[in-house]
Amino acid sequence: MTRQTVRDAGEFGLIDRIHAALPEDVRTSSALAIGIGDDTSVWTPPQGEQLLITTDALIEGVHFDLAWHDWRSLGWKSLAVNVSDIAAMGGQPALAEIALGLPADTLVDDVLAFYQGMADLAGPLSVVIAGGDIVGSPTAVMVNVTVIGHTVGGRFLTRSGAKPGDLIAVSGTLGAAAAGLRLLQLPEDNARRRATTAGALIDALLHPVPRVALHQALLAHGATAAMDLSDGLLGDLPKILAMSQVAATVTIDSVPVAASVRALFPDDWQQMALRGGEDYELLFTAPESQIAAIVAAAESMGQMVTVIGRIEAQAGDHDTLRLLGSSGEPVHLPQHAFEHFGAG
Amino acid sequence: MTRQTVRDAGEFGLIDRIHAALPEDVRTSSALAIGIGDDTSVWTPPQGEQLLITTDALIEGVHFDLAWHDWRSLGWKSLAVNVSDIAAMGGQPALAEIALGLPADTLVDDVLAFYQGMADLAGPLSVVIAGGDIVGSPTAVMVNVTVIGHTVGGRFLTRSGAKPGDLIAVSGTLGAAAAGLRLLQLPEDNARRRATTAGALIDALLHPVPRVALHQALLAHGATAAMDLSDGLLGDLPKILAMSQVAATVTIDSVPVAASVRALFPDDWQQMALRGGEDYELLFTAPESQIAAIVAAAESMGQMVTVIGRIEAQAGDHDTLRLLGSSGEPVHLPQHAFEHFGAG
């Protein structure tokens, strides 16, 4: 009998084990187009069109610290990370169910602020908070949000459609949330923490904006695969490569990083951009012929899209993700992302 | 500024405050027939028929103790309590999303056993496990399950339809799960724990069977309101009374209790039946003219249904729930149910 722990297996190793252990009729059905492993499930009810369903858990001490995450921004973010999953499939979020585990000495006003933060995001997106569950928790605050969305015109975008020759692109800039987290960990009188640009970086961490409209534009313009960036570029891009059974090259100097991140963290900005999580920007692939139209569509929304690499065919034992320097020379970094169980 | 805690407010007081604080457009929509407050949400997607959605959180140390809840039965129960909510609306469960918070030293085999327990229930019900989230948790195991179901023929059964004159009935017997919990808290060499009937009572706690088919039969035979019993009869019946704006009388001697509960707990069996939670039996109301047909339908499934009282019109300041003894005399018990935050 194996005594392997979840720390040993890691999040994705564990999910693979679970997938393999479940009877096929419990993890697949003719109504389930996408099951375990993508941003959302895609399911067709007996009467009606395809729905997108996603759930995310956030636990105090693991995903947030109430010393810097005020309750209102925690509410925003708890909903935003799920909406971002729906957006990553090209869907329109519609409905949220909220489960909260609360220590008994939690203040009611804090709980109401949490819901206010959800409402700040839900209102403009026309997402309805439809129900949930509130239970006691011994010590840590626990938040679990489930969001249901629907496709627009019956189409959706998975992680598995990337093709050799496609370009790889991201929206916005990367590393801002990681920089914001680092700033929050500094003493309040630290010079960097007091920089005029610090507030915007902290806000990038606390109030990510799901790219709902941009994802739908991508879908309309022929993108082949997409996901939202929650575990960092070097953590997430391999998921698209694995699901699509392809390889990739990424030119690391082309990865867009905000000037404020470079200025405040001259030694770490590239690590933040490549490995920092929680940007909730869009990572996608599209045929080269479509990129100009996608960039134009993004610009018309005031959003930036940057090409960072290219999808290649898988070739035997080689690394599936090759990083290139500015002169095209190979760069070797250990592959590493935020790992929920402290492995790696 | 109020400094009220969630312990002070209690679960249902807190839910009322949240409901009142949410902007109307965030808690209601034309597509949402049932929002916060019933067993499930009822939502109609843009294309298609009504869906039922429910979510329940279970936290180690609050809802279960791994000293007696083996992982496989924890998986069963985590899914069962959600399926029971779908069943309580007269729906057919279809899809589950599972979020798990796990301490890093959790054994992989235990996690796989958890999913096996889910599959034990999901397979026969044709419920598909479609996705989820697995995250680290500092100490307590946290389980959050969301189940989506659909109506059968477009109809569903809420807590708000009880009418004066309706009879009140329950399925099965009450108090077995509470007796099972008490047995698990006794030393293993205790005589009651070693009784031949103890195993079935412990099983009632660990492996509740959602009454999916029975609820659908109720719906077909004109029941007016229904819910599943999770917080005990005296905790749950007032929720139907409040939502339906009616009162009720219950003859406590008519509440069905297993002979083994009476025999093992001669002093406490009635409290267990009235206040013990987690039976996941069905509590419903129906016009007197329909009861015979409902009892016959239940019997054809091998299930017991017992009339325990009657819905009355609300009358001013009187208690909405009156308990009667065997001679019709009023019995006064403090209203009390399992309270998640330790209030009451």
Interface residues (C-beta under 8 A of the other chain):
Chain A: M1 T2 R3 Q4 T5 V6 R7 D8 A9 E11 L14 I15 R17 I18 A21 L22 P23 D25 V26 R27 T28 S29 A31 L32 G35 I36 G37 D38 T40 S41 W43 P45 P46 Q47 G48 E49 L51 I53 T54 T55 D56 A57 L58 I59 E60 G61 V62 H63 A94 L95 E97 I98 A99 L100 G101 L102 P103 A104 D105 T106 L107 V108 D109 V111 L112 Y115 Q116 M118 A119 A122 G123 S126 V127 V128 I129 A130 G131 G132 D133 I134 V135 G136 S137 P138 T139 A140 M142 N144 T146 I148 H150 H340 F341 G342
Chain B: M1 T2 R3 Q4 T5 V6 R7 D8 A9 E11 L14 I15 R17 I18 A21 L22 P23 D25 V26 R27 T28 S29 A31 L32 G35 I36 G37 D38 T40 S41 W43 P45 P46 Q47 G48 E49 L51 I53 T54 T55 D56 A57 L58 I59 E60 G61 V62 H63 A94 L95 E97 I98 A99 L100 G101 L102 P103 A104 D105 T106 L107 V108 D109 V111 L112 Y115 Q116 M118 A119 A122 G123 S126 V127 V128 I129 A130 G131 G132 D133 I134 V135 G136 S137 P138 T139 A140 M142 N144 T146 I148 H150 H340 F341 G342
